[in-house]
Amino acid sequence: MRRQVSSGWVACALRWVRGSSEMQSVSHKTIACMSTCAADSAKLKGSDAKHNTSDLREVRFRQIFQELARGISWQEDLMVSQEDLKVGLERAMPDCSVSIEQVEHMMRIADLDNSGQVDYAEFRVLFEGFDEEEMSLRTFAEFWLQNSDTIRVPELIFQSAWQRLCSRAGGEEHVRLPAEIMFLGGAPGAGKGTMTPYIMYERGLTAEVIVMSNLLTSPAAKKIIDDGGLVSDMEVFGMLLDELASPAQLLGALVDGFPRTVTQVQLLKMLDAKMRSLNRNWDGTDLGLSFPKPRFRMCILYVDEKLSVERQLWRGRQAVEHNKKARETGEGELVEVRETDLSVKAARNRYRLFAESTMAANEALNETFPFNMINAAGTVQEVRQVVMLELSYQSSLELQEETYNAIKVIPPAAELAKRARQRLVERLDSYQKEQRPSR
């Protein structure tokens, strides 16, 4: 008897086919077969047994896990094996070959205790953050796939992340994102942490900095990092959208560590285009002010390789000395000592990684957004002055076009101040003459 194929797995499989470099060539017969499976599963939708329990969330978790584990009935010891996962995808794509490497990578993410199988507790940990409305085999499978880094098409990543954001907000009309977003990057040792308060002051930003490296705390993300891998662009971008949509960031956000890849650069352009589209669509309505024109700005602090290595090693020596003193005296807290701050080779490699990946990716935005490359080789005071000059208010970039056209005839404040004293003297003298009492 043929096993029923979930529409979630079909959609998930189709995304895998589109995004995986190992499946770039897919026959029309395969797509047709997958479409047939999707149609069949759509007819069968709603035939699942109904559970008489008030805990709908628990019911949905068990239903989905049971389907993954190919269990006929619920049992506490049900497990999802590597073979279960492979068979599920192959049944959804009968004419395609799913590589064992792909399945193994997915299992490494899910198998938190390295037992070789995924039990119900691990399944719950991975997906605990999902809302009841989002809980389906499709959303779970998409989350699993996004962390296997098989989805590399920016359009698919953006569409999936945006739809999830809209779902959480209760619809696209309820999504609220900050108009001004500053994206901060910097070479190792450029003093990014030192300059961040000055950058925020100059731009009037008060919300907590969104540090991308601090967001990678999910079990799946930790698993990837511990295995020496890079967290997928899908998960990174999804986390960024979630943070930007926080009410605390609504008046303006500073993002540290994004974008770092070419794909992330493309995603940023798509976010800008989406926000501009929303601004146009809602203009003139009651919600017009909720969808302002986006103002994205790039700021890169730059130093050359020699100075970068010197500063990294100096920072390492300072941290080691501080921790030694703290242990001896019992006063003060221990600080992090980065491995790259203790080795010339490691510090040099870290700089070259920045120059060849992050820097190259960000330079692609030079013609799209205001882009400030700040020389951070000077003293703190010198660099601060450059930051204040480079990031000063620019009305032509930040105001709506209609607003700017209406006020551009007004002289800038700096121009008004040039002869302010002379004009004040002239006005006082004129007033004195006009009010002089007659004799």
C-alpha positions in Angstrom: 0.0 0.0 0.0 1.4 3.4 -1.0 2.3 5.6 1.9 0.6 9.0 1.9 3.0 11.9 1.2 2.6 15.1 3.2 2.2 18.3 1.2 4.7 19.8 3.6 7.4 17.3 2.5 6.6 18.0 -1.1 7.0 21.8 -0.7 10.2 21.2 1.3 11.5 18.8 -1.3 10.9 21.3 -4.1 12.8 23.9 -2.2 15.7 21.5 -1.8 15.7 20.7 -5.5 15.8 24.4 -6.3 18.5 25.3 -3.8 20.9 22.4 -3.7 24.0 22.4 -5.8 23.8 18.6 -6.0 20.4 18.7 -7.7 20.7 21.5 -10.3 19.3 19.3 -13.0 15.8 18.1 -12.4 13.6 16.5 -15.1 10.2 17.8 -16.0 9.0 14.3 -15.1 10.2 14.8 -11.6 8.5 18.1 -11.2 5.3 16.6 -12.6 5.5 13.7 -10.2 6.0 16.0 -7.3 3.0 18.1 -8.4 0.9 15.0 -8.5 2.0 14.1 -5.0 1.1 17.6 -3.8 -2.3 17.3 -5.4 -2.9 13.9 -3.8 -1.8 15.1 -0.4 -4.1 18.2 -0.7 -7.1 15.9 -1.2 -6.1 13.9 1.9 -5.7 17.1 4.0 -7.9 17.1 7.0 -8.1 13.3 7.3 -5.8 13.1 10.3 -7.4 11.7 13.4 -8.8 14.2 15.9 -7.5 14.1 19.4 -9.8 14.8 22.3 -7.4 16.9 24.4 -7.1 20.5 25.4 -3.4 20.7 24.7 -3.5 21.4 21.0 0.2 22.3 20.9 1.2 18.9 22.3 -1.1 17.1 19.9 0.4 18.9 16.9 3.9 18.2 18.1 3.1 14.5 18.5 1.3 14.2 15.1 4.2 15.7 13.2 6.9 13.7 15.1 4.9 10.5 14.6 4.7 11.1 10.8 8.5 11.7 10.7 9.1 8.6 12.7 6.7 6.6 10.5 4.9 5.4 13.6 1.5 3.7 13.2 0.5 4.8 16.7 2.0 7.1 19.3 4.7 5.6 21.5 7.0 7.3 23.9 10.1 5.6 22.4 9.5 6.7 18.8 12.6 7.9 17.1 13.4 9.7 13.8 16.3 7.9 12.2 18.5 9.0 9.4 16.8 6.4 7.2 13.4 7.9 8.1 14.4 11.3 7.0 15.9 9.9 3.7 12.9 7.8 3.0 10.5 10.7 3.6 12.3 12.9 1.0 12.7 10.1 -1.5 9.0 9.3 -1.3 8.2 12.9 -1.9 10.7 12.9 -4.9 10.6 9.4 -6.3 12.6 10.3 -9.4 15.3 12.1 -7.5 18.3 10.9 -5.6 18.8 12.4 -2.2 22.5 12.3 -1.3 23.5 10.7 2.0 25.7 13.7 2.7 22.7 16.0 2.7 20.8 13.7 5.1 23.8 13.3 7.4 24.2 17.1 7.6 20.5 17.5 8.6 20.8 14.8 11.2 23.9 16.4 12.8 21.8 19.5 13.4 18.8 17.7 14.9 20.6 15.0 16.9 21.6 17.2 19.9 22.9 14.3 22.0 24.8 12.6 19.1 22.9 9.4 19.6 22.3 8.8 15.9 18.6 9.3 16.2 16.2 12.2 17.1 13.9 11.5 20.0 10.8 13.5 20.9 12.5 15.6 23.5 15.2 16.8 21.0 12.4 17.5 18.5 10.6 19.7 21.0 13.8 21.6 21.9 14.5 22.4 18.3 11.1 23.7 17.5 9.8 25.0 20.8 9.8 28.6 19.6 7.1 28.0 17.0 3.7 29.5 17.5 0.7 27.2 17.3 -0.4 28.8 14.1 3.0 28.0 12.5 3.2 24.4 13.6 3.1 22.1 10.6 5.3 19.6 9.0 6.1 22.1 6.3 7.4 24.8 8.6 9.4 22.4 10.7 10.9 20.8 7.6 11.8 24.2 6.1 13.5 25.1 9.4 15.5 21.9 9.3 16.5 22.5 5.7 17.5 26.1 6.2 20.1 25.0 8.7 21.5 22.4 6.3 22.5 25.3 4.1 20.9 23.7 1.1 18.8 26.8 0.3 21.1 29.3 -1.4 18.7 31.2 -3.7 18.2 34.7 -2.1 14.7 35.0 -3.4 13.6 31.8 -1.7 15.4 32.8 1.5 13.8 36.3 1.6 10.3 35.0 0.7 10.4 32.4 3.5 11.8 34.7 6.1 9.4 37.5 5.2 6.3 35.3 5.2 7.3 34.0 8.6 7.7 37.5 9.9 4.3 38.5 8.5 2.7 35.4 10.1 4.0 36.3 13.5 2.8 39.9 13.1 -0.7 38.8 12.1 -0.3 40.0 8.5 1.9 42.2 6.5 0.0 45.3 7.4 1.0 44.8 11.0 4.8 44.5 10.4 6.7 47.4 11.9 10.3 48.0 11.0 12.6 50.9 11.8 13.0 53.5 9.1 16.7 54.1 9.9 19.0 51.1 10.1 22.8 51.6 10.4 24.9 48.5 9.4 28.2 48.5 11.1 31.3 46.5 10.0 34.9 46.7 10.7 38.3 45.1 10.3 39.6 43.2 13.3 41.2 45.7 15.7 39.6 48.7 14.0 37.9 49.8 17.3 34.4 49.0 16.3 33.4 48.5 20.0 35.0 51.8 21.0 33.3 53.8 18.2 29.8 52.3 18.6 28.7 54.8 21.3 29.9 57.7 19.2 28.1 56.4 16.1 24.9 55.9 18.1 25.1 59.4 19.6 25.7 61.0 16.2 22.7 59.3 14.7 20.5 59.6 17.7 20.1 55.8 18.2 19.2 54.6 21.7 18.1 51.0 21.2 20.4 48.2 22.2 22.8 47.3 19.4 21.8 44.2 17.4 25.0 42.1 17.5 24.5 39.2 15.1 27.1 36.9 16.7 25.1 37.2 20.0 21.9 35.9 18.3 23.3 32.6 17.2 22.2 30.8 20.4 19.6 28.4 19.2 20.4 24.7 19.6 20.6 24.2 15.9 23.0 27.2 15.4 25.2 26.1 18.3 25.4 22.6 16.8 26.5 24.0 13.4 29.1 26.3 15.1 30.4 23.5 17.2 30.9 21.4 14.1 33.0 24.1 12.6 30.4 25.2 10.1 28.8 28.5 9.2 25.2 29.2 10.2 23.1 29.5 7.0 22.0 32.8 5.5 18.4 31.7 6.0 18.7 31.5 9.8 20.9 34.7 10.1 18.4 36.7 8.0 15.4 35.4 9.9 16.9 36.3 13.2 17.8 39.8 11.9 14.2 40.4 10.8 12.9 39.2 14.2 15.2 41.7 16.0 14.4 44.6 13.7 10.7 44.0 14.2 11.1 44.4 18.0 9.2 47.5 19.3 12.5 48.6 21.0 14.1 49.1 17.6 11.3 51.0 16.0 13.0 54.5 16.3 16.2 53.3 14.7 18.6 50.4 14.8 22.3 49.7 14.7 23.2 46.2 13.4 26.7 44.9 14.0 27.9 42.1 11.8 25.6 42.1 8.8 25.9 41.6 5.9 28.9 39.3 5.7 28.2 37.3 2.5 27.2 38.1 -1.0 23.8 36.4 -0.4 23.2 38.6 2.7 24.0 41.6 0.6 21.3 40.6 -1.9 18.9 40.0 1.0 19.5 43.4 2.3 18.7 44.9 -1.1 15.5 42.9 -1.2 14.5 44.2 2.3 15.1 47.8 1.2 13.0 47.2 -2.0 10.2 45.6 0.1 10.1 48.5 2.6 10.0 51.0 -0.3 7.2 49.1 -1.9 5.2 49.1 1.4 5.9 52.9 1.7 4.4 53.5 -1.7 1.5 51.1 -1.3 0.4 52.6 2.1 1.1 56.3 1.3 -1.9 58.5 1.8 -3.7 56.0 4.0 -4.2 55.8 7.8 -1.2 53.5 8.0 1.1 55.6 5.9 3.2 56.7 8.8 3.7 53.1 9.8 5.6 52.4 6.6 8.2 55.2 6.2 10.8 55.4 3.5 13.7 53.1 4.6 17.1 54.7 5.3 19.8 52.1 5.3 23.4 53.2 5.8 26.7 51.3 5.7 29.6 52.2 8.0 32.9 50.3 7.7 35.9 51.0 10.0 39.0 50.2 8.2 42.7 49.7 9.1 45.5 48.0 7.1 46.7 44.5 7.9 49.8 45.5 9.8 47.9 47.8 12.2 45.1 45.2 12.6 47.5 42.5 13.6 49.3 44.8 16.1 46.0 45.9 17.7 44.7 42.3 18.0 47.9 41.1 19.7 47.9 44.1 22.0 44.3 43.4 22.9 45.2 39.8 23.7 48.1 40.8 25.9 45.9 43.3 27.8 43.2 40.7 28.4 45.7 38.1 29.6 47.3 40.6 32.0 43.9 41.7 33.3 42.7 38.1 34.0 46.0 37.3 35.7 45.6 40.3 38.0 41.9 39.5 38.7 42.8 35.9 39.7 45.6 37.1 42.0 43.7 39.8 43.7 40.2 38.5 43.5 39.0 41.8 42.2 37.4 42.5 38.9 35.7 40.1 36.4 37.5 37.9 33.9 37.3 39.1 30.3 37.2 37.0 27.1 40.6 36.2 25.6 40.2 35.5 21.9 42.4 32.8 20.4 43.1 35.0 17.4 44.5 37.7 19.7 47.3 35.4 20.8 48.7 34.3 17.5 50.2 36.4 14.7 49.2 33.8 12.2 45.6 33.6 13.5 45.3 37.4 13.7 46.5 37.7 10.1 44.1 35.0 8.9 41.2 36.8 10.6 42.1 40.0 8.9 42.4 38.4 5.5 39.0 36.7 6.0 37.5 40.1 6.6 39.1 41.6 3.6 38.2 38.8 1.2 34.7 38.1 2.3 33.0 40.7 4.5 34.7 43.7 2.9 34.2 42.4 -0.6 30.5 41.7 0.1 29.9 45.2 1.6 31.6 47.1 -1.2 28.8 45.7 -3.5 26.4 48.1 -1.6 28.4 51.2 -2.3 26.1 52.2 -5.2 22.9 51.2 -3.4 23.1 52.9 0.1 25.0 55.7 1.7 28.4 54.1 2.3 31.0 55.4 4.8 34.5 54.0 4.8 36.1 55.4 7.8 39.9 55.3 8.3 40.3 54.1 11.9 44.1 54.2 12.1 44.2 57.4 14.2 43.7 58.0 17.9 40.2 57.6 19.4 39.6 61.3 19.3 40.7 61.6 15.7 38.5 58.7 14.5 35.6 60.1 16.6 35.8 63.4 14.7 35.8 61.6 11.4 32.8 59.6 12.5 30.9 62.7 13.4 31.7 64.3 10.1 30.9 61.3 8.0 27.6 60.4 9.7 26.2 63.9 10.0 22.5 64.5 9.0 21.9 64.6 5.3 18.4 65.8 4.5 18.4 64.8 0.8 19.0 61.2 1.8 16.8 60.9 4.8 13.6 62.9 4.1 10.7 62.0 1.9 11.2 63.6 -1.5 8.2 65.8 -1.2 9.4 67.1 2.3 12.9 67.7 1.0 11.6 69.7 -2.0 9.5 71.9 0.3 12.3 72.9 2.6 15.4 72.9 0.4 15.1 76.6 -0.2 15.8 77.2 3.5 19.6 77.9 4.0 21.4 75.2 6.0 22.1 76.0 9.7 25.8 76.2 9.0 25.2 78.9 6.4 22.9 80.9 8.6 25.6 80.9 11.4 28.3 82.3 9.2 27.2 85.9 9.4 24.9 85.6 12.4 26.9 88.0 14.6 27.1 90.6 11.8 23.4 90.4 11.1 22.6 90.7 14.8 24.7 93.9 15.1 22.9 95.3 12.0 19.5 94.5 13.4 20.3 96.1 16.8 21.7 99.2 15.2 18.6 99.4 12.9 16.3 99.0 15.9 18.1 101.7 17.9 17.8 104.2 15.0 14.1 103.4 14.5 13.3 103.7 18.2 15.5 106.7 18.9 13.5 109.4 20.8 13.0 112.7 19.0 14.6 115.8 20.4 
